[in-house]
Amino acid sequence: MGAATLAVLLAVGTFTLDWLDRAFPPPLDSAGALSVEVLDRDGALLRAYAAQDGRWRLKADVGKLDPQFLKMLIAYEDKRFRTHSGVDPMALARAAIQLVANGRIVSGGSTLSMQLARLLEPRKERSFAAKFRQIARALQIERRLSKDAILELYLTLAPYGGNLEGVRAASLAWFGKEPQRLSLSQAALLVALPQSPETRRPDRHSQTAKSARDRVLARMATAGIIPESEVERAAQENVAARRLPLPAFAAHLADAAIRSEGGQALRHRLLLDRGIQAALEAVAKEGARRLGPRVSVAMMLADARSGEVLARVGSADYFDPARAGWIDMSVAQRSPGSTLKPFIYGLAIEDGLVMQETMIEDRPADFHGYRPRNFDMDYQGDVSVRDALQMSLNVPAIRLLDAVGPARLMSRLRAVGVVPVLPPGETPGLAIGLGGAGLTLEGLVQLYAGLANRGKARRLRHHPDAEAASPATVLTPQAAWQIADMLSGVAPPEGAPRLGIAYKTGTSYGYRDAWAVGYDGRHVLGVWVGRPDGGSVPGLIGYLAAAPILFEAFSRSGVGVTPFPRAPAGAVRLAASEMPASLRRFASSSGAPIPGAPTEPAPEIVFPPEGARIDLGFAHETDVAPLALKIIGGRAPFRWLANGEPLAETFRRRTASWQPDGGGASTLTVIDAAGRTASVRVFLE
């Protein structure tokens, strides 16, 4: 063939391809719709949604795929992929020779570009006409797309069994991870699956899948791509036995993000941290399971300085209908119980009404017809402001709220963007101090973020493009420091370690809501526990139900504990003897004593009873248990003596414990604030 003839053929071929490109372009724009993705602050996948046709089809990114997997894929499927123009003549010739020699198709000679063409336009049957069509389309695709773009589109559309398409969906479903760092065995399985995705599904045909994977490994060893020793080790691994669900972290917030953006974008970015989110969701699920059926848990963790929400758990399990998991309880209006008390005390400190060691009265009182009672129906008599807040006493909190004014408390909360919901037609009253207004977990976390941020609260943000609002004052820096100093002294729940955080619990009327909100010098974490339908849960108390979850979540979140900042100028903690006389006792202008209200009788030890023999483990040489102590009556604080020796601390509550150092006869004595005593003699075994 002369040079002129060759030139004419090339010109005709080029003209023909150009004409085909214009007249019959490849259907690149008609590729299957992609799954919508919701990503965390670092681009990690939080939640994926199936495409409109019900398939999981996540966009692949060659730059983020395991390099070894890509190398194996090209070596196995199309080793001259980087050099040909869509068709590999040598592969086609080999296929033709095998067809003639065997009388059947042994290999198709298809390149990755030709396989992509088949994915874009699925053929109804295998024929020479279909093959020529693929060849033409492959040449067109190569003229339009780069090699990496072809790989990306192929690895987005390739079938991997069931309704899985694309290597990302396959890796997440079979291995529970993105295909960025795959084991040799995993990479080989992902190379093998697209040739026969249904017959090689590892969850249904594990042996067939393993055999196909091993053939890929053997081919790689023969080609010298992978050392034989590594291939042998990889072949010993089992294939995935079951299909895993695709990520569904922060399900409620992901749904809300898609709705807010009209559902048009394929990718939505949130400020959440997937590691923290996953840890808190696990804690919520475990906590709800411990607390019983129909109980749900919501949590929110935020950076107090920036207002960025790092984790938000709307329910114990989004997919659990028994717990109404689809309801986002992080934004539901519920009674906050005692969780607003720190802000009442903070305002009283701001106004110079009290200091930490100021004595305040905890006795039955009538505030113009409103008669608050303590949660345990008991009263402590005279108590310091510090102890009153730490013990969450109701009457002292209402005395202070009456002094600073409910309207002022509401005004301060609204100033930072938190608006408690009052019953229809009502104005702010004293009841808001004990949970008489609706508040969301999100609002509560925003308020406590102000305590953690020297009294400055920012609106919480979930989206990177949300504008950071200027901080507003919830308390002065001095008052916020005083509150943190008091709340950081609250003992952790039983069995929980001391984390160095300040926290407050709350319980709504009727045991419907249990709360715990804790913070350090940087982060704030809020926990709500209850039934989404508002039903009562007997024994659901903030300290017992929500506080253990709070401490576990803080420990497992991975954020660490940031020390509290140093006291700002003007913030001091004075002993009672150092305070001005006017601040040593809070004198309320209202809160009249209730006529006929009982006064404290003399203390009486009800456990252990007089003459009891109590087995604490001395006789069995086992770990010696502490002895529980309980009294009725008396006026706090109480001092206990064991065999004439005072215990190390005084107690505000009427329960205490003593760790004896030996068995035998012992005498226990309690002395109340009025100097009255009671004693019992017991024998410890």
Residue pairs with C-beta under 8 A, 6 or more apart in sequence:
17 139
17 140
17 143
20 136
20 140
21 140
21 143
21 144
25 140
26 117
26 120
26 137
26 140
26 141
26 144
27 120
27 121
28 120
28 141
28 144
28 145
28 153
30 120
31 119
31 120
31 153
31 156
31 157
32 51
32 53
32 55
32 57
32 157
32 165
33 51
33 52
33 53
33 57
34 51
34 57
34 58
34 59
34 156
34 266
35 48
35 49
35 50
35 51
35 55
35 56
35 57
35 58
35 169
35 266
36 48
36 49
36 258
36 263
36 265
36 266
36 267
36 268
37 45
37 47
37 48
37 49
37 58
37 59
37 266
37 267
37 268
38 45
38 46
38 47
38 48
38 250
38 254
38 257
38 258
38 267
38 268
38 269
38 270
39 45
39 46
39 267
39 268
39 269
39 270
40 46
40 269
40 270
40 271
40 272
40 273
40 274
40 277
41 269
41 270
41 271
41 272
41 273
41 308
41 464
42 273
42 274
43 269
44 274
45 58
45 172
45 178
45 247
45 274
46 247
46 249
46 250
46 254
46 270
46 272
46 274
46 277
47 247
47 248
47 249
47 250
47 251
47 254
48 56
48 58
48 169
48 172
48 246
48 247
48 248
49 258
50 56
50 163
51 57
54 163
55 163
55 164
55 165
56 163
56 164
56 165
56 166
56 169
56 173
56 246
57 156
57 157
57 165
57 166
57 169
58 156
58 166
58 168
58 169
58 172
59 152
59 156
59 166
59 168
59 266
60 151
60 152
60 153
60 155
60 156
60 166
60 167
60 168
61 152
62 70
62 148
62 151
62 152
62 155
64 178
64 180
65 155
65 167
65 179
65 180
66 179
66 180
66 181
66 182
66 187
68 182
68 184
68 187
69 167
69 179
69 182
69 187
69 190
69 191
70 151
71 225
72 187
72 188
72 191
72 216
72 220
72 225
72 226
73 190
73 191
74 81
74 82
74 112
75 219
75 220
75 223
75 225
76 191
76 216
76 219
76 220
77 111
77 112
77 115
77 191
78 88
78 91
78 110
78 111
78 112
78 113
79 223
80 88
80 90
80 91
81 111
81 112
81 113
81 147
82 147
84 111
85 139
85 142
86 111
86 113
86 114
86 135
86 138
86 139
86 140
86 141
86 142
87 111
87 113
87 114
87 135
87 138
87 139
88 109
88 111
91 107
91 109
91 110
91 111
92 109
93 109
94 107
94 109
95 105
95 106
95 107
95 108
95 109
96 109
98 105
98 106
98 107
99 105
99 106
105 126
108 131
110 118
110 134
111 138
112 150
112 151
112 154
113 138
113 141
113 142
113 150
114 134
114 135
114 137
114 138
115 154
115 158
115 194
116 138
116 141
116 150
116 153
116 154
116 157
117 133
117 134
117 137
117 138
117 141
118 134
119 154
119 157
119 158
120 137
120 157
121 133
121 137
123 130
123 133
123 134
141 150
142 150
145 153
155 166
155 167
155 168
156 165
156 166
156 167
157 165
157 166
158 165
158 166
158 167
158 194
159 165
159 193
159 194
159 197
160 166
160 167
160 169
160 170
160 173
160 174
160 190
160 193
160 194
160 197
161 170
161 193
161 197
161 198
161 200
161 201
161 202
161 203
162 197
162 198
162 201
162 243
164 170
164 173
164 197
167 179
167 190
168 178
168 179
169 246
170 179
170 190
170 193
171 177
171 178
171 179
171 182
171 186
171 190
172 178
172 244
172 246
172 247
173 243
173 244
173 245
173 246
174 186
174 189
174 190
174 202
174 240
174 243
174 244
175 182
175 186
175 240
175 244
176 244
179 190
182 190
183 234
183 237
184 217
184 226
184 230
184 231
184 233
184 234
185 213
185 217
185 234
185 235
185 237
185 239
188 213
188 214
188 216
188 217
188 220
188 234
189 202
189 209
189 212
189 213
189 216
189 239
189 240
191 216
192 200
192 209
192 212
192 213
192 215
192 216
193 200
193 201
193 209
193 212
195 212
196 212
199 205
199 208
200 208
200 209
200 212
201 209
202 209
202 210
202 239
202 240
202 241
203 240
203 241
203 242
203 243
206 238
206 239
206 241
209 239
210 238
210 239
213 235
213 239
214 235
217 226
217 231
217 234
217 235
218 231
220 226
220 231
221 227
221 228
221 231
248 254
248 318
248 319
249 272
249 274
249 277
249 278
249 281
250 270
250 272
250 277
250 311
250 312
250 313
250 314
251 314
251 318
252 312
252 314
252 315
252 318
252 328
252 330
253 270
253 272
253 312
253 314
253 328
253 462
254 268
254 270
256 328
257 268
257 270
257 462
257 463
258 268
261 268
269 463
269 464
270 462
270 463
270 464
271 308
271 309
271 310
271 461
271 462
271 463
271 464
272 309
272 310
272 311
272 312
272 462
273 310
273 311
275 558
276 301
276 310
276 311
276 557
276 558
276 559
277 310
277 311
277 312
277 313
279 311
279 553
279 556
279 557
279 558
280 299
280 301
280 311
280 313
280 553
280 556
280 557
281 313
282 556
283 299
283 549
283 552
283 553
283 556
284 297
284 298
284 299
284 313
284 315
284 316
284 317
284 549
284 553
285 297
285 316
285 317
287 297
287 316
287 529
287 548
287 549
287 552
288 295
288 296
288 297
288 316
288 317
288 323
288 529
289 316
291 297
291 529
291 537
291 540
291 545
292 537
293 322
293 323
294 322
294 323
294 324
294 531
294 533
294 535
295 316
295 323
295 529
295 530
295 531
295 537
295 540
296 315
296 316
296 323
296 324
296 325
296 327
296 329
296 529
296 530
296 531
296 532
297 313
297 315
297 316
297 527
297 528
297 529
297 549
298 313
298 314
298 315
298 328
298 329
298 330
298 332
298 441
298 527
298 528
299 311
299 312
299 313
299 330
299 441
299 525
299 526
299 527
299 528
299 549
299 553
300 309
300 311
300 312
300 313
300 330
300 441
300 442
300 445
300 460
300 525
300 526
301 309
301 310
301 311
301 312
301 523
301 524
301 525
301 553
301 557
301 559
302 308
302 309
302 310
302 445
302 446
302 449
302 460
302 523
302 524
302 525
303 310
303 522
303 523
304 448
304 449
304 450
304 452
304 453
304 458
304 519
304 522
304 523
304 524
305 453
305 458
305 522
306 458
306 461
306 468
307 446
307 449
307 458
307 459
307 460
307 461
307 468
307 469
308 460
308 461
309 460
309 461
309 462
310 523
310 559
311 557
312 330
312 442
312 462
313 330
314 327
314 328
314 329
314 330
314 331
315 323
315 324
315 325
315 326
315 327
315 328
315 329
315 532
316 323
316 325
317 323
317 325
318 325
318 326
319 325
323 532
324 532
324 533
327 532
329 441
329 528
329 530
329 532
330 440
330 441
330 442
330 528
331 440
331 441
331 442
332 440
332 441
332 532
333 421
333 438
333 439
333 440
334 438
334 439
334 440
334 441
334 508
334 512
334 513
334 528
334 530
335 435
335 436
335 437
335 438
335 439
335 508
335 509
335 512
335 513
336 420
336 435
336 437
336 439
336 444
336 506
336 508
336 513
336 515
337 434
337 435
337 505
337 506
337 507
337 508
337 513
337 514
337 515
337 542
338 375
338 392
338 394
338 397
338 434
338 435
338 504
338 505
338 506
338 507
338 542
339 435
339 439
339 444
339 504
339 505
339 506
339 515
339 517
340 409
340 413
340 432
340 433
340 435
340 439
340 447
341 389
341 392
341 397
341 433
341 504
342 389
342 448
342 451
342 483
342 487
342 504
343 409
343 412
343 413
343 447
343 474
343 475
344 397
344 400
344 401
344 404
344 409
344 433
345 354
345 385
345 389
345 397
345 400
345 483
345 486
346 451
346 474
346 475
346 479
346 480
346 482
346 483
347 400
347 404
347 408
347 409
347 412
347 475
347 479
348 354
348 385
348 400
348 403
348 404
349 355
349 478
349 479
349 482
349 483
350 475
350 476
350 478
350 479
351 403
351 404
352 583
353 400
353 403
353 404
353 586
354 360
354 385
354 400
354 583
354 586
355 385
355 482
355 573
355 574
355 579
355 583
356 384
356 385
356 386
356 482
356 485
356 486
356 573
356 574
357 384
357 385
357 386
357 574
357 575
357 576
357 579
357 584
358 384
358 385
358 579
358 583
358 584
358 585
358 586
359 382
359 383
359 384
359 385
359 576
359 584
359 585
359 586
360 382
360 383
360 384
360 385
360 388
360 396
360 399
360 400
360 585
360 586
361 381
361 382
361 383
361 395
361 396
361 399
361 586
361 588
361 591
362 374
362 379
362 380
362 381
362 382
362 383
362 388
362 393
362 395
362 396
363 379
363 381
363 395
363 593
363 597
364 371
364 373
364 379
364 395
364 593
364 594
364 597
364 598
365 371
365 372
365 395
365 398
365 399
365 591
365 592
365 593
365 594
366 591
366 592
366 593
366 594
367 398
367 402
367 430
367 590
367 591
368 590
370 398
370 429
370 430
370 431
371 594
372 394
372 395
372 397
372 398
372 430
372 434
373 394
373 395
374 393
374 394
374 395
375 392
375 394
375 507
378 654
379 395
379 600
380 387
380 388
380 391
380 393
380 635
380 636
380 652
381 600
381 635
381 636
381 673
382 635
382 673
383 391
383 393
383 396
383 636
383 652
384 576
385 396
385 486
385 586
386 486
386 489
387 652
388 396
388 397
389 397
389 483
389 486
389 487
390 486
390 487
390 489
390 490
391 652
391 653
392 504
392 505
392 506
394 434
395 591
397 433
397 434
398 430
398 433
398 434
398 591
399 586
399 588
399 591
400 586
401 409
401 430
401 432
401 433
402 430
402 588
402 590
402 591
403 586
403 588
403 589
406 428
406 429
406 430
406 432
406 433
407 427
407 428
409 428
409 432
409 433
410 420
410 428
410 432
412 473
412 474
412 475
413 419
413 420
413 447
413 474
415 472
415 473
415 474
416 446
416 447
416 450
416 457
416 459
416 472
416 473
416 474
417 446
417 457
417 459
417 469
417 472
418 439
418 443
418 444
418 446
418 447
418 457
419 443
420 432
420 437
420 438
420 439
420 443
421 437
421 438
421 439
422 428
422 432
422 436
422 437
422 438
423 436
428 437
429 436
431 437
435 506
435 508
435 509
435 513
441 526
441 527
441 528
442 460
444 515
444 517
444 526
445 460
445 517
445 524
445 525
445 526
446 457
446 458
446 459
446 460
447 457
447 474
448 517
448 519
448 524
448 526
449 457
449 458
449 460
449 519
449 524
450 456
450 457
450 471
450 472
450 473
450 474
450 475
450 480
451 474
451 475
451 480
451 483
451 484
451 502
451 519
451 524
452 484
452 519
452 520
452 521
452 522
452 523
452 524
453 471
454 477
454 480
454 481
454 565
454 568
455 473
455 474
455 475
455 476
455 477
455 479
455 480
456 471
456 472
456 473
456 474
457 471
457 472
457 473
457 474
458 468
458 469
458 470
458 471
458 472
459 469
461 468
474 480
475 483
477 568
477 571
478 568
478 570
478 571
481 564
481 565
481 567
481 568
481 571
482 571
482 573
483 502
484 502
484 519
484 564
485 567
485 573
486 502
487 502
487 503
487 504
488 500
488 501
488 502
488 564
490 502
490 503
490 504
492 498
492 499
492 547
492 551
493 543
493 544
493 547
493 548
493 551
494 548
495 548
496 547
496 548
496 551
496 552
497 551
497 555
499 518
499 520
499 551
499 554
499 555
499 561
500 520
500 561
500 563
501 518
501 519
501 520
501 554
501 561
502 518
502 519
502 520
502 564
503 516
503 517
503 518
503 519
503 547
503 550
504 516
504 517
504 518
505 514
505 515
505 516
505 541
505 542
505 543
505 546
505 547
506 513
506 514
506 515
506 516
506 542
507 513
507 514
507 515
507 540
507 541
507 542
507 543
508 514
508 515
508 530
510 536
511 536
511 537
511 538
511 539
511 540
511 541
512 530
512 531
512 534
512 535
512 536
512 537
512 540
513 528
513 529
513 530
513 540
514 528
514 529
514 530
514 540
514 541
514 542
514 544
514 545
514 546
515 526
515 527
515 528
515 529
515 542
515 546
516 526
516 527
516 542
516 543
516 546
516 547
516 549
516 550
517 524
517 525
517 526
517 527
517 550
518 524
518 525
518 550
518 551
518 554
519 525
520 561
520 562
520 563
520 564
521 562
521 563
521 564
521 565
522 559
522 562
523 559
523 562
525 550
525 553
525 554
525 557
527 546
527 547
527 549
527 550
527 553
528 546
529 540
529 545
529 546
529 549
530 537
530 540
531 537
539 545
554 561
576 584
600 633
600 634
600 635
600 672
600 674
601 633
601 634
602 633
602 634
602 672
602 676
602 678
603 631
603 632
603 633
603 634
603 638
603 670
603 671
603 672
603 676
603 677
603 678
604 631
604 632
604 633
604 634
604 678
605 629
605 630
605 631
605 668
605 670
605 678
605 679
605 680
606 630
606 631
606 632
607 628
607 629
607 630
608 614
608 627
608 628
608 629
608 668
608 680
608 682
609 680
610 680
610 681
610 682
611 680
611 681
611 682
611 683
612 680
612 682
612 683
613 682
613 683
613 685
614 627
614 682
614 683
614 684
614 685
615 685
616 624
616 625
616 626
616 627
616 660
616 663
616 684
616 685
617 623
617 624
617 625
618 624
618 662
618 663
618 684
618 685
619 663
619 685
624 659
624 660
626 657
626 658
626 659
627 657
627 658
627 659
627 660
627 684
628 655
628 656
628 657
629 640
629 655
629 656
629 657
629 658
629 668
629 670
630 654
630 655
630 656
631 638
631 654
631 670
631 678
632 654
634 654
634 670
634 672
634 673
634 674
634 676
634 678
635 672
635 673
635 674
636 651
636 652
636 653
636 654
636 672
636 673
637 650
637 651
637 652
637 672
637 673
638 650
638 651
638 652
638 654
638 656
638 670
638 671
638 672
638 673
639 646
639 647
639 650
639 651
639 670
639 671
640 646
640 647
640 651
640 656
640 658
640 668
640 669
640 670
640 671
641 647
641 668
641 669
641 670
641 671
642 658
642 660
642 666
642 667
642 668
643 666
643 667
644 667
644 669
647 656
647 658
658 668
660 666
660 684
662 684
663 683
663 684
663 685
664 683
664 684
665 681
665 682
665 683
665 684
666 681
666 682
666 683
666 684
667 679
667 680
667 681
668 679
668 680
668 681
668 682
669 677
669 678
669 679
670 677
670 678
670 679
671 677
